[in-house]
Amino acid sequence: MRVNSNLLIDLMATHSMKIAELSRISGVSCKTIELIVDNINYSTSKDTIIKIARALNVDPIRLEGGKC
């Protein structure tokens, strides 16, 4: 699964979150979040997307570019 990196960056900015803080809150490694943010051709597991979405208080489908 792919995360919309631009949306992730926008959501992090909205919540005034840096990568380290998102990592701490979500339980996802900084390296994984960096790869997503840098828009590296990186497939992310469903569980990782759910963890990041919960930390940002958004629907996981939205992180994938959905309209929820």
Helices and strands as residue ranges (DSSP letters): H 5-14, H 19-26, H 30-37, H 46-56, H 60-63
